[in-house]
Amino acid sequence: MPQQIGLIGLGQMGRAMASNLLAAGFGLRVYNRTAARAQPLVEKGATPAREPHDVATAGGVVLSVVADDRAVEEVATDKLLQALGPGGVHVSMSTILPATSEKLADRHAHFGVTYVAAPVFGRPEAAAARRLWVCTSGPSEAKQRARPVFDAIGQGVFDFGEAPGAANVVKLAGNFLLTAAIECMAEACAMGEKNGVPREALLGFFTQTLFDCPIYNNYARRLVDADYGNVGFALPLALKDMALAQQTATAGRVPMPVLSLLRDRFVASLAKGRGNLDAAAVALEAAEDAGISWFK
């Protein structure tokens, strides 16, 4: 009998994770507000649920892959926690505030349910290829129970201890570093192009030498191709993450001036109507400041 898993949230990431869980032999119950998104997974063997709590089995494991803090709190209802009950595990894979995870962990404990934070690094194409990096925090026994699930969706798991929000801190720090890399590449390209060096040549050199790593390679291609319409990490979500990182930094009295710049860049991008573009489109702000257009 395959292990039964519940999964809430079938956006680009959730759908890819669900497909890999089915391929790995898990029994899967899925819920999404737009029920039609579940149909391709149902055709592969998943069971659709009418309500979020319907994905849960007593003492089982439920994953939630939803957009933000509010969405996590909306699905982690008393009904869901009662359905999971003592011994149940809720794994939240969303990018949220550490403080939200701490609050959720306390609330779960009242129902005998264990809360695990497990945000991931990787775009939807990485999720489809089982190439996600999974960061975890929470009680050890619950993380061990969820480990086969993590192995089915990712290429590696990194444990950041038992504090509920620790993995969320890592996720926010990582997204800050990612967007800072885009900003730095954009500024360097703008300087290069204003001095006669095309961004293709400049980034081609750096991504083969000093900065030959996934983030620089992936986003360099987007900057060179002006590929902003192929959305894997939506620009509004990037702004949300910068705001969460800023809130976390402020709570800890940590000045992060680069983070403040990045938040303003994303706000400016949204003000210019770029909310339907990928987060990489924030690079356009540096170009436009220099009087350059990178739109095709």
C-alpha positions as CSV (number, residue, x, y, z in Angstrom):
1,M,0.0,0.0,0.0
2,P,1.6,3.3,-1.0
3,Q,2.1,6.0,1.6
4,Q,-0.7,8.5,1.4
5,I,0.2,12.2,1.1
6,G,-2.0,15.3,1.0
7,L,-1.0,18.3,-1.1
8,I,-2.6,21.7,-1.0
9,G,-1.7,24.2,-3.7
10,L,-1.3,23.4,-7.4
11,G,0.5,26.4,-8.8
12,Q,3.5,25.8,-11.0
13,M,5.6,24.5,-8.1
14,G,2.8,22.4,-6.5
15,R,1.9,20.7,-9.8
16,A,5.5,19.8,-10.5
17,M,6.0,18.4,-7.0
18,A,2.7,16.5,-7.2
19,S,3.7,14.9,-10.5
20,N,7.0,13.7,-9.0
21,L,5.3,12.3,-5.8
22,L,3.0,10.3,-8.0
23,A,6.0,9.1,-10.1
24,A,7.7,8.0,-6.9
25,G,4.7,5.8,-6.0
26,F,3.0,8.0,-3.3
27,G,-0.7,7.9,-3.0
28,L,-1.8,11.6,-3.4
29,R,-4.8,13.6,-2.5
30,V,-4.7,17.1,-3.9
31,Y,-6.6,20.4,-3.4
32,N,-6.5,23.6,-5.3
33,R,-9.0,26.6,-5.2
34,T,-9.2,26.3,-9.0
35,A,-10.3,22.6,-9.1
36,A,-9.5,22.3,-12.9
37,R,-5.8,22.4,-12.1
38,A,-6.0,19.1,-10.4
39,Q,-7.4,17.2,-13.5
40,P,-4.0,16.4,-15.1
41,L,-2.9,14.9,-11.8
42,V,-6.1,13.0,-11.3
43,E,-5.4,11.4,-14.7
44,K,-2.1,10.3,-13.3
45,G,-3.7,8.7,-10.2
46,A,-4.2,11.5,-7.7
47,T,-7.5,11.9,-5.8
48,P,-9.1,15.3,-5.9
49,A,-10.3,16.9,-2.6
50,R,-13.3,19.3,-2.3
51,E,-11.8,21.2,0.7
52,P,-8.2,21.6,2.0
53,H,-8.9,19.4,5.1
54,D,-10.1,16.6,2.8
55,V,-6.5,15.9,1.8
56,A,-5.6,14.8,5.3
57,T,-5.5,11.3,6.8
58,A,-5.3,10.7,10.5
59,G,-1.7,10.8,11.6
60,G,-0.6,11.4,8.0
61,V,1.5,14.0,6.2
62,V,0.2,17.1,4.4
63,L,2.2,19.5,2.3
64,S,1.1,23.0,1.5
65,V,2.6,24.9,-1.4
66,V,0.8,28.3,-1.3
67,A,1.7,31.9,-2.1
68,D,2.1,33.7,1.2
69,D,1.6,33.9,5.0
70,R,-2.1,34.6,4.7
71,A,-2.7,31.6,2.4
72,V,-0.8,29.2,4.7
73,E,-2.9,30.4,7.7
74,E,-6.1,30.1,5.6
75,V,-5.4,26.4,4.8
76,A,-4.1,25.5,8.2
77,T,-7.6,25.6,9.7
78,D,-8.9,23.8,12.7
79,K,-10.5,21.3,10.4
80,L,-7.2,20.4,8.7
81,L,-5.4,20.0,12.1
82,Q,-8.3,18.0,13.5
83,A,-8.2,15.7,10.4
84,L,-4.5,15.2,10.8
85,G,-4.7,14.8,14.6
86,P,-2.1,13.4,16.9
87,G,1.0,12.2,15.1
88,G,0.1,14.2,12.0
89,V,2.7,16.4,10.2
90,H,2.0,19.6,8.2
91,V,5.0,20.5,6.0
92,S,4.8,24.2,4.8
93,M,6.8,24.8,1.7
94,S,5.9,28.4,1.3
95,T,8.1,31.5,1.6
96,I,6.8,33.1,4.7
97,L,7.9,35.0,7.8
98,P,9.8,33.0,10.4
99,A,7.4,34.5,12.9
100,T,4.4,33.0,11.0
101,S,6.0,29.6,11.2
102,E,6.6,30.0,15.0
103,K,2.9,31.0,15.4
104,L,1.7,28.1,13.3
105,A,3.9,25.6,15.1
106,D,2.4,26.6,18.5
107,R,-1.1,26.3,17.1
108,H,-0.5,22.9,15.5
109,A,0.8,21.6,18.8
110,H,-2.6,22.1,20.4
111,F,-4.0,19.5,18.0
112,G,-1.0,17.1,18.4
113,V,0.2,18.0,14.9
114,T,3.8,18.7,14.2
115,Y,4.7,21.7,11.9
116,V,7.7,21.6,9.6
117,A,9.0,24.4,7.5
118,A,10.5,23.3,4.2
119,P,10.8,26.1,1.7
120,V,12.6,25.2,-1.5
121,F,15.1,26.8,-3.9
122,G,14.5,26.3,-7.6
123,R,12.2,27.5,-10.4
124,P,9.3,25.4,-11.8
125,E,11.6,23.7,-14.4
126,A,13.8,22.6,-11.5
127,A,10.8,21.3,-9.6
128,A,9.7,19.3,-12.7
129,A,13.2,17.8,-13.0
130,R,13.4,17.0,-9.2
131,R,16.3,19.4,-8.9
132,L,15.0,21.5,-5.9
133,W,17.1,22.3,-2.9
134,V,15.0,21.7,0.3
135,C,15.6,23.6,3.5
136,T,14.0,22.2,6.6
137,S,13.4,23.2,10.2
138,G,11.3,21.7,13.0
139,P,11.2,18.6,15.2
140,S,13.6,15.9,14.1
141,E,11.1,13.0,14.1
142,A,8.7,14.9,11.8
143,K,11.5,15.9,9.4
144,Q,12.6,12.2,9.3
145,R,9.0,11.2,8.4
146,A,8.9,13.7,5.6
147,R,12.4,12.9,4.2
148,P,11.1,10.4,1.6
149,V,8.8,13.2,0.3
150,F,11.8,15.6,0.1
151,D,13.9,13.0,-1.7
152,A,11.1,12.5,-4.3
153,I,11.0,16.2,-5.2
154,G,14.5,17.5,-4.8
155,Q,18.2,16.9,-5.2
156,G,19.3,17.7,-1.7
157,V,18.0,18.4,1.8
158,F,19.6,20.9,4.3
159,D,18.5,20.8,7.9
160,F,18.6,24.0,9.9
161,G,17.6,22.7,13.3
162,E,14.4,22.6,15.3
163,A,13.4,26.3,15.5
164,P,10.2,26.4,13.4
165,G,11.2,29.6,11.5
166,A,14.9,28.8,10.8
167,A,14.4,27.5,7.3
168,N,12.3,30.5,6.5
169,V,15.2,32.8,7.5
170,V,17.4,30.9,5.1
171,K,14.8,31.1,2.3
172,L,14.4,34.9,2.7
173,A,18.2,35.3,2.8
174,G,18.6,33.2,-0.3
175,N,16.0,35.2,-2.3
176,F,17.7,38.4,-1.2
177,L,21.0,37.1,-2.5
178,L,19.3,36.0,-5.8
179,T,17.7,39.3,-6.5
180,A,20.9,41.2,-5.5
181,A,22.7,39.1,-8.1
182,I,20.2,40.3,-10.8
183,E,20.6,43.9,-9.7
184,C,24.4,43.7,-9.8
185,M,24.4,42.0,-13.2
186,A,22.0,44.7,-14.5
187,E,24.2,47.6,-13.2
188,A,27.3,46.0,-14.6
189,C,25.7,45.5,-18.0
190,A,24.4,49.0,-18.1
191,M,27.9,50.3,-17.4
192,G,29.3,48.0,-20.0
193,E,26.8,49.0,-22.7
194,K,27.3,52.7,-22.1
195,N,31.0,52.1,-22.7
196,G,30.6,50.0,-25.8
197,V,30.7,46.5,-24.3
198,P,27.5,44.5,-25.2
199,R,25.9,42.7,-22.3
200,E,26.2,39.4,-24.2
201,A,30.0,39.7,-24.2
202,L,30.3,41.0,-20.7
203,L,28.1,38.3,-19.1
204,G,29.4,35.6,-21.4
205,F,32.9,36.2,-20.0
206,F,31.8,36.4,-16.3
207,T,29.6,33.3,-16.4
208,Q,32.4,31.3,-17.9
209,T,35.0,32.5,-15.4
210,L,34.5,34.3,-12.1
211,F,30.7,33.7,-11.8
212,D,30.2,30.3,-13.3
213,C,27.3,29.3,-11.1
214,P,23.6,28.5,-11.5
215,I,22.1,31.8,-10.5
216,Y,24.5,33.9,-12.7
217,N,24.2,31.6,-15.6
218,N,20.4,31.3,-15.5
219,Y,19.7,35.0,-15.0
220,A,22.4,36.1,-17.4
221,R,20.6,34.3,-20.2
222,R,17.4,36.1,-19.2
223,L,19.1,39.5,-19.2
224,V,20.8,38.9,-22.6
225,D,17.6,37.6,-24.2
226,A,15.4,40.1,-22.5
227,D,13.3,37.0,-21.5
228,Y,10.9,38.5,-19.0
229,G,7.6,37.1,-20.2
230,N,8.5,33.5,-19.4
231,V,7.4,33.7,-15.7
232,G,8.8,31.2,-13.2
233,F,9.2,33.5,-10.3
234,A,6.6,36.3,-10.6
235,L,7.7,39.9,-10.0
236,P,5.0,40.6,-7.4
237,L,6.1,37.5,-5.4
238,A,9.7,38.8,-5.4
239,L,8.5,42.1,-4.0
240,K,6.6,40.1,-1.3
241,D,9.7,38.2,-0.4
242,M,11.8,41.4,-0.2
243,A,9.1,42.9,2.1
244,L,9.2,39.8,4.3
245,A,13.0,39.9,4.4
246,Q,12.9,43.6,5.4
247,Q,10.4,42.9,8.1
248,T,12.5,40.1,9.5
249,A,15.7,42.2,9.4
250,T,13.9,45.1,11.1
251,A,12.6,42.9,13.8
252,G,16.2,41.7,14.5
253,R,17.6,45.3,14.2
254,V,19.7,44.3,11.2
255,P,20.4,47.1,8.7
256,M,20.2,45.8,5.1
257,P,20.6,48.9,2.8
258,V,20.9,46.7,-0.4
259,L,17.6,45.0,0.6
260,S,16.0,48.5,0.8
261,L,17.2,49.3,-2.7
262,L,15.9,46.0,-4.1
263,R,12.5,46.5,-2.5
264,D,12.3,50.0,-4.1
265,R,13.3,48.5,-7.5
266,F,10.4,46.0,-7.4
267,V,8.0,48.7,-6.3
268,A,9.0,50.8,-9.2
269,S,8.6,47.9,-11.6
270,L,5.1,47.3,-10.4
271,A,4.3,51.0,-10.7
272,K,5.3,50.7,-14.4
273,G,2.9,47.9,-14.9
274,R,5.3,45.0,-14.9
275,G,3.5,42.8,-12.5
276,N,2.9,40.1,-15.2
277,L,6.6,39.7,-15.8
278,D,9.3,37.5,-14.2
279,A,11.3,38.8,-11.3
280,A,14.3,39.2,-13.6
281,A,12.5,42.2,-15.2
282,V,13.7,44.2,-12.2
283,A,16.9,44.5,-14.2
284,L,15.1,46.9,-16.5
285,E,15.2,49.5,-13.7
286,A,19.0,49.7,-13.8
287,A,19.0,49.9,-17.6
288,E,16.4,52.7,-17.7
289,D,18.3,54.7,-15.1
290,A,21.2,54.6,-17.5
291,G,19.0,55.6,-20.5
292,I,19.0,52.1,-22.0
293,S,16.1,50.0,-23.2
294,W,16.4,46.2,-22.9
295,F,12.9,45.4,-24.2
296,K,12.8,43.5,-27.5
